């Protein structure tokens, strides 16, 4: 189960329209906590839930409280304190050692409209600002481009306190090379909830049968692909075509994009050979290129290599965000 909001909304959209739902949100944390403010969870009247607000230890109690919210039609705040000996968090042995404040809101008709707006915006890869009154069922959304995650925060407006969350699009990674070794890389990226494009002009590669979960399969490295990459917000690229010609063309292409991550499969001398072929000096690279791609975790199987690359890419996406915050 992927815990990003876009995936939770996919489950919600696919459900029966008559089913009652509650949106659970972490609106504040104190000390150590598994999830931070802005984490979401959707619970329905059957006790089914999507998303996690803890490491799995609080969810059963959150579901019980969500049922009460469905009955009363009133929002509810629940605090889980690891150090409160009378509290549920202490009794079940939550290991993080902090305090988690959870808001439970009925998905009313007006709130359904808000969630529809968020769903539509994320599908169009835009994002926006989500505001939740922490003392009622009220929520609102204003569409605004949010390409990268930002921390949620509490904001006072008169006597009302709102959680303000920036709903960002899922990270988009573009893979140049649709061979069999790209399959586990795509699988890992989709497990993380990322948006994935696979590009390979060779007829035998980048096929739907090989990459059924990919969001986009492309055969041409041209101006149309550049427009698509910019519009869809590509943040990371992996070049793994096993072809000097294709990898050279791909490296030239990524010079037209501003990226957080570029990884090139193969040893350093291959990277040097490709740069010589296209007459591209290292100092002229628009984006730093990590070649060989991937963290040095050992292992030579495609799955191990994919794990090392996706971990390195993840670090660039999210550590970059942490430093900015």
C-alpha positions in Angstrom: 0.0 0.0 0.0 1.5 3.4 -1.1 0.8 6.1 1.5 1.0 9.2 -0.7 -2.2 11.3 -0.8 -2.7 10.7 -4.6 -2.9 6.9 -4.0 -5.3 7.3 -1.0 -7.6 9.4 -3.2 -7.4 6.7 -5.9 -8.9 4.2 -3.4 -11.5 6.8 -2.3 -12.5 7.6 -5.9 -12.9 3.9 -6.7 -15.3 3.3 -3.8 -19.1 3.3 -3.8 -20.3 7.0 -3.6 -22.7 6.1 -0.7 -19.9 4.8 1.5 -19.1 7.1 4.5 -15.5 8.2 5.0 -13.4 10.0 7.6 -10.1 11.8 6.8 -7.5 11.4 9.5 -4.6 13.9 9.6 -1.6 14.3 11.8 -1.8 18.1 12.6 0.9 18.4 15.2 3.7 16.3 16.7 5.9 16.8 19.7 9.2 15.0 20.1 9.9 11.9 17.9 7.1 10.7 15.7 6.8 8.2 12.8 4.7 10.5 10.6 4.8 14.3 10.7 2.1 17.0 10.4 0.3 16.7 7.1 0.2 12.9 7.0 -3.2 11.6 5.9 -5.3 8.5 6.3 -8.7 7.6 4.9 -11.1 5.4 6.8 -14.5 4.1 5.6 -17.6 2.8 7.4 -16.4 -0.8 7.0 -13.3 -0.2 9.0 -11.1 -0.3 5.9 -8.3 2.3 5.9 -5.7 3.5 3.5 -2.6 5.3 4.6 -0.7 5.2 7.9 -0.5 7.9 10.6 2.0 5.8 12.7 4.1 2.7 12.1 1.0 0.7 12.3 0.5 0.7 16.1 -2.1 3.4 16.4 -4.3 2.7 13.4 -6.7 0.3 15.0 -7.5 2.9 17.7 -7.8 5.6 15.0 -10.4 3.5 13.2 -12.4 3.1 16.4 -12.4 6.9 16.9 -13.3 7.4 13.2 -16.5 5.3 13.8 -17.5 7.7 16.6 -16.9 10.6 14.2 -19.2 9.0 11.6 -21.9 8.6 14.3 -21.7 12.1 15.8 -21.0 13.9 12.5 -18.6 16.0 14.5 -14.8 16.2 14.0 -12.6 14.9 16.7 -9.1 15.4 17.9 -7.1 12.5 19.5 -3.8 12.8 21.2 -1.4 9.8 21.4 1.2 10.4 24.1 4.0 7.8 24.5 4.7 9.0 28.1 1.1 9.2 29.4 0.7 6.0 31.4 -3.1 6.2 31.1 -3.1 6.8 27.4 -3.5 4.2 24.6 -0.1 5.0 23.1 1.7 4.1 26.3 -0.3 1.0 26.9 0.3 -0.5 23.4 4.0 0.5 23.7 4.5 3.0 20.9 8.2 3.1 20.4 8.8 6.6 18.9 8.7 8.3 22.3 6.8 11.4 21.2 3.3 12.9 21.1 1.0 12.7 18.0 -2.0 14.9 17.5 -4.6 13.5 15.1 -7.6 15.3 13.6 -10.5 13.2 12.3 -12.9 14.9 9.9 -16.1 13.7 8.3 -15.9 13.6 4.5 -19.1 15.7 4.1 -20.5 16.6 0.7 -18.6 19.9 0.6 -15.5 18.0 1.7 -16.0 15.5 -1.1 -15.8 18.4 -3.5 -12.5 19.5 -1.9 -11.0 16.0 -2.2 -12.2 15.9 -5.8 -10.4 19.2 -6.5 -7.2 17.7 -5.0 -7.6 14.5 -6.9 -8.0 16.4 -10.2 -5.1 18.7 -9.5 -2.7 15.9 -8.7 -3.8 14.0 -11.8 -2.9 17.1 -13.8 0.4 17.3 -11.8 -0.2 20.7 -10.3 -0.9 20.5 -6.6 -1.9 23.3 -4.2 -2.6 24.5 -0.7 -4.9 22.4 1.6 -6.3 24.1 4.7 -8.1 22.2 7.5 -9.8 23.7 10.5 -8.5 21.6 13.4 -11.7 22.2 15.4 -14.4 21.3 12.7 -15.0 19.4 9.5 -14.1 22.4 7.4 -11.4 22.1 4.7 -10.5 24.0 1.6 -8.1 23.7 -1.3 -6.5 26.3 -3.6 -4.7 25.0 -6.7 -1.2 26.3 -7.0 1.9 24.6 -8.5 3.8 22.7 -5.8 6.6 20.8 -7.5 8.3 19.7 -4.3 7.2 18.8 -0.7 7.1 21.5 1.9 6.4 21.1 5.7 2.9 21.6 7.0 2.3 24.2 9.7 -0.4 25.5 12.0 -1.8 29.0 11.3 -4.0 31.1 13.5 -6.8 33.1 12.0 -8.8 34.9 14.7 -10.1 32.2 17.0 -9.6 29.5 14.4 -6.5 27.3 13.9 -5.8 25.8 10.6 -3.4 23.1 9.4 -1.8 24.4 6.2 -0.4 21.7 3.9 1.3 22.0 0.6 0.0 19.2 -1.6 2.9 18.4 -4.0 2.8 16.2 -7.0 4.5 12.8 -6.7 8.2 12.8 -7.8 8.7 12.1 -11.5 11.6 9.9 -12.6 12.4 9.4 -16.3 14.3 6.3 -17.2 16.2 6.2 -20.6 16.5 2.5 -21.4 13.7 0.0 -21.4 15.6 -3.3 -21.0 14.9 -6.0 -18.5 17.2 -4.5 -15.9 14.9 -1.4 -15.8 12.0 -3.5 -14.6 13.0 -3.6 -10.9 13.9 0.1 -11.0 10.3 0.9 -12.2 8.9 -1.4 -9.6 10.8 0.2 -6.7 9.8 3.7 -7.9 6.1 2.7 -8.1 6.2 1.2 -4.6 7.3 4.6 -3.4 4.4 6.2 -5.3 6.5 8.0 -7.8 5.4 8.9 -11.4 7.6 6.9 -13.8 8.3 7.4 -17.5 10.4 4.9 -19.6 11.9 6.1 -22.8 13.5 3.8 -25.4 13.3 4.1 -29.2 14.2 0.5 -29.8 11.2 -1.6 -30.8 11.8 -4.5 -28.4 12.1 -2.2 -25.4 9.8 0.1 -23.4 6.8 -2.2 -24.1 3.6 -2.2 -22.0 4.0 -5.9 -21.4 7.3 -5.3 -19.7 6.3 -2.1 -17.8 2.6 -2.4 -17.1 2.8 0.0 -14.1 4.7 2.8 -15.9 2.8 6.0 -16.3 4.3 6.9 -19.7 6.2 4.9 -22.3 8.0 6.9 -25.0 9.8 6.0 -28.2 11.2 9.3 -29.3 13.8 11.7 -27.7 12.6 14.9 -29.4 10.9 18.3 -28.8 7.6 16.6 -27.8 9.4 14.7 -25.1 11.0 17.8 -23.9 7.6 19.6 -23.6 6.2 16.6 -21.8 9.1 16.4 -19.4 8.8 20.1 -18.5 5.0 20.0 -18.1 5.0 16.8 -16.0 7.8 18.0 -13.8 10.5 15.5 -14.2 12.9 15.7 -11.2 15.2 12.7 -11.7 16.7 10.9 -14.7 18.4 7.5 -14.9 20.3 6.7 -18.1 20.7 3.0 -18.6 20.3 2.2 -22.3 23.4 0.0 -22.6 24.0 1.8 -25.9 26.6 4.5 -26.3 24.5 6.2 -29.0 21.3 6.1 -26.9 23.0 7.1 -23.7 24.8 10.0 -25.5 21.5 11.2 -26.9 19.9 11.0 -23.5 22.7 12.9 -21.8 22.4 15.7 -24.3 18.6 15.7 -23.8 18.8 16.2 -20.0 21.0 19.3 -20.4 17.7 21.0 -21.3 16.1 20.2 -18.0 16.7 21.4 -14.4 16.9 18.2 -12.3 17.6 17.1 -8.8 19.2 13.8 -9.9 20.9 12.3 -13.0 22.4 8.9 -12.8 24.3 7.1 -15.5 24.7 3.4 -15.4 28.2 2.0 -16.0 31.8 2.8 -14.9 33.4 6.2 -14.8 35.3 5.6 -18.1 32.0 5.1 -19.9 30.8 8.4 -18.7 34.0 10.0 -20.0 33.6 8.2 -23.3 30.1 9.5 -23.7 31.1 13.1 -22.9 34.0 12.9 -25.4 31.6 11.6 -28.1 29.2 14.6 -27.6 31.9 17.1 -26.8 30.5 17.9 -23.4 32.9 19.0 -20.7 32.2 18.1 -17.1 32.1 21.8 -16.1 29.4 22.5 -18.8 26.9 20.0 -17.4 23.7 21.7 -16.4 23.0 19.0 -13.8 25.7 17.0 -11.9 25.8 13.4 -13.3 26.4 10.5 -10.9 28.3 7.9 -12.8 28.3 5.1 -11.9 24.7 5.6 -10.7 23.7 4.2 -7.4 25.0 4.0 -3.8 27.8 1.5 -3.1 25.7 -1.1 -1.3 27.3 -4.2 -3.0 25.5 -6.7 -5.1 25.5 -7.2 -8.9 21.9 -8.4 -9.6 19.5 -6.1 -11.4 17.4 -5.8 -8.2 20.5 -4.8 -6.2 21.5 -2.2 -8.7 17.9 -0.9 -8.9 17.8 -0.6 -5.1 21.1 1.3 -5.0 19.9 3.7 -7.7 16.5 4.4 -6.3 18.0 4.9 -2.9 20.5 7.5 -4.3 17.7 9.2 -6.2 15.4 9.2 -3.1 18.2 10.9 -1.1 18.5 13.6 -3.6 14.8 14.2 -3.7 14.1 14.2 0.0 17.4 15.3 1.7 17.4 18.3 -0.7 13.9 19.1 0.7 15.0 18.7 4.3 18.0 21.1 3.8 15.7 23.7 2.2 13.2 23.4 5.2 
